[in-house]
Amino acid sequence: MFRYYLVAALCIAFGVSYSHQWNMYIPCKKGDKECVMQSAKLAYSKLMPGIPALGVESSDPLYQPEISGGVSVFNYEFKDTIITGFANCDILEVNVNTDEPCFHIELMCTNMTLKGQYSIKGELLNANLHEAGTYDILCHKYKLGLRTKIVDVENDGKTYLQLNELKPYGNIEGKVIYKLTTLAGKMSTLQPIMNLNWKLVTNYLQDSVIGANMKLLAGHANKFLKSISVQELFLQQNPSRNNCDAF
């Protein structure tokens, strides 16, 4: 049953380079955690620059046109954000439940940056703010994760896999540094407030940012999965091959 090889499909979806023959894959046996981890790390690295021929955009750098969020007392908006550093992430864990089926990946990321334009309005740490300008955020260390369901999509008599019902999450593991300017190019009054209370501020901001970024990464994976059916993916499977050689 092809679900036993679902891990291989997901690893490929998260970044494998392609060939015109679509014969690049890593078959991992069910329960072979070492193979799954090796496959995922290799595949993840291949996703980062994107796969232009399939319409899969770059994941590092990653472009976010707009991110908006906030809490009860203030709202913020980030525009034209460029995120770099996903290529610096190490995969800590990859799990697939072939019975559900569900997929879970957890990353430890270092030296990630976000640069773009911001606007914020409301009260933050007893300061009334109404500011806009450019921002530059450096995240020294961050744990990111994604839990998702996997659904079968039937099209033209073939089966395709898609990631669905995304549940992203993140935890701060190292200091976050904020650099902000106003529209006039002056240092924002918001900057010292945010850097003095960086962990609290990051907790306020992170859910919307992490959610938007992980949604884009999953979208890149789904674009790949739409391009090749499960039947095509495993037609050339070699039952005797049970290691994780490069594609």
HELIX and SHEET records of a PDB file:
HELIX    1   1 PHE A    2  TYR A    5  5                                   4    
HELIX    2   2 LEU A    6  ALA A   13  1                                   8    
HELIX    3   3 LYS A   33  LEU A   47  1                                  15    
HELIX    4   4 PRO A   52  LEU A   54  5                                   3    
HELIX    5   5 PHE A   86  ASN A   88  5                                   3    
HELIX    6   6 LEU A  190  LEU A  196  1                                   7    
HELIX    7   7 TRP A  198  LYS A  226  1                                  29    
HELIX    8   8 VAL A  230  PHE A  234  1                                   5    
SHEET    1   A 4 LEU A  62  VAL A  71  0                                        
SHEET    2   A 4 PHE A  74  THR A  84 -1                                        
SHEET    3   A 4 CYS A 102  LEU A 124 -1                                        
SHEET    4   A 4 ASP A  90  ASN A  97 -1                                        
SHEET    1   B 5 LEU A  62  VAL A  71  0                                        
SHEET    2   B 5 PHE A  74  THR A  84 -1                                        
SHEET    3   B 5 CYS A 102  LEU A 124 -1                                        
SHEET    4   B 5 ALA A 127  ASN A 155 -1                                        
SHEET    5   B 5 LYS A 158  ILE A 172 -1                                        
SHEET    1   C 5 LEU A  62  VAL A  71  0                                        
SHEET    2   C 5 PHE A  74  THR A  84 -1                                        
SHEET    3   C 5 CYS A 102  LEU A 124 -1                                        
SHEET    4   C 5 ALA A 127  ASN A 155 -1                                        
SHEET    5   C 5 VAL A 176  THR A 182 -1                                        
END                                                                             
